[in-house]
């Protein structure tokens, strides 16, 4: 196997991960887990009692009855009844701890999934830009499934095996300390072999989880991109790329399972060797009369050798599941330990009204007027009416420190103005809107919103004042009405209808079999791209924000539909500050100002007529002498 990459190993953090995972069990299911341990102990003692009973049955009841013409089996029946009762208790204990562990396991997984999803909502956009959807999905599926197997199966099996080893060892020492020395030597050999094989198996199981996440991410990405793959005849290249990832998964899984498969037979044969050597040594000691070894002792002790080695085999078999689960847990906790989106803002958005003197007052009920509530260090609070005045001052930004995307931008959008950004791909148009939303924070310069530095505004309140329609529309599983209401969760049905009419979506919605109650699935695949875009515009309309960001909002709509939608968009934009990114220059002719971007710099600015008169880049774009990339 060609593997030039550094192989992942079980790190020193593995124990820390196991302790953290066990913390979930002890935090929410402490009493149930204690009950599990008690039941396991009962089951282990019952199992050992069956083996130990061979000595007492043979030496105390069966052997003395040999040769009697009329043997009395009363005491033997009594002993068997006691043994049967112990065995039944052991079975009941096993049933109880198995049921309890299933409940604990599912409960822990639910808690972890809840915390994962809750924390995921707090992560910055940067995290999702750096991780594929499939890789994140793998945390919720593959990695949590390995945890389920470990909690439901491996943990009780390891506990059972550990207690069985302890109880069995004590019983063996009581029966014959001499034979137990042989068992200790063989167990040490078994431990060395298990550690060696298990270490190799563990590192490949860690690699397997990583490779599985890569395959899952690749498949998820290519499932959603099947149309593009087929359009460009990219099937063979996609297959080659998948084969390469799948080959890596094959090798890591094959190596992991090879070592895992070897471990059982190796440990089992060492146990068989112990059985044979014990029989030989025990027979020899019995013949020479050393150690007080009787027939009953030999029968029980040989049974104990099986009971003693079998737990080591069981632990060895569960070792790989545990390593796999801990590898998955490390990935899960890695995501949960990601730093949440930092929000140091303290300016909030509140409902407001003006008294007869024109002073802004805060109120709980919705008045249609909003204000920024700005607390100051001296304890005073000022209110600024939300108007939608957005200004950039000498602003520079780069997604990484090595590469600056925007350079010294200075621009302003007064309330009610419509600003348009034009430029080739990568010029920085979408980056500007990301900064207004504070998906990313500026590295130099300032952005002021109604005179307030947006870094001082709480992100949730800032985004509540903004409406955005993206080129890539996302619709959720639910009815059309529920998808439009996503823009304003407390919107009435009448407000939904009005927003749909404003976006010119009402007509096609009412033509659907169930109208506004039509159920959408798979990102609205039942609708055309243009219809999905209309719903996104309606969603922004129902939010009724003072500032709108339209990022290629009509790019997926045909020319005829665009002319209809544009009328609705014009109605929607009245009285609002609007930032528009568009490739179709016909949609931005009526903008108050047009900014032409090139490599992160504003190279031209002005109204449509002013830029046409300049005969610069915009003129060439508009007349078709120059095309956008």
Protein Blocks (a to p, Z undefined) as FASTA:
>chain_A
ZZfbccddddfklmmmmmmmmmmmmmmmmmmmmmmmmmmmmmmmmmmmmmmmmmmmmmmm
mmmmgopabdcfklmmmmmmmmmmmmmmmmmmmmmmmmmmmmmmmmmmmmmmmmmmmmmm
mpcfklmmmpcfklmmmmmmmmmmmmmmmmmmmmmmmmmmmmmmmmmmmmmmmmommlmm
mmmmmmmmmmmmmmmmmmmmmmmmmmmmmmmmmmmmmmmmmmmmmmmmmmnopmmmmmmm
mmmmmmmmmmmmmmmmmmmmmmmmmmmmmmmmmmmmmmmmmmmmmmnopoiiafklmmmm
mmmmmmmmmmmmmmmmmmmmmmmmmmmmmmmmmmmmpccdddfbfbdcddddddfkopac
ddfbdghiacdddddfkopacddddehpacdehiacdfbfklcfbghiacdddehiacdd
dddehilpmmmmmmmnomaccfedcddeehiafklpcfklmmmmpccddfbdcddeddfk
lmmmmmomkbcfklmmmmmmmnopmmmmmmpmnlmmlcceehilmpcfklmmmmmmmmmm
mnopabdcdehklmmpcfklmmmmmmmmmmmmgopacddddfblmlmmmpmbdcddeehi
afbgcdfklmmmnopmklmmmnopaccZZ
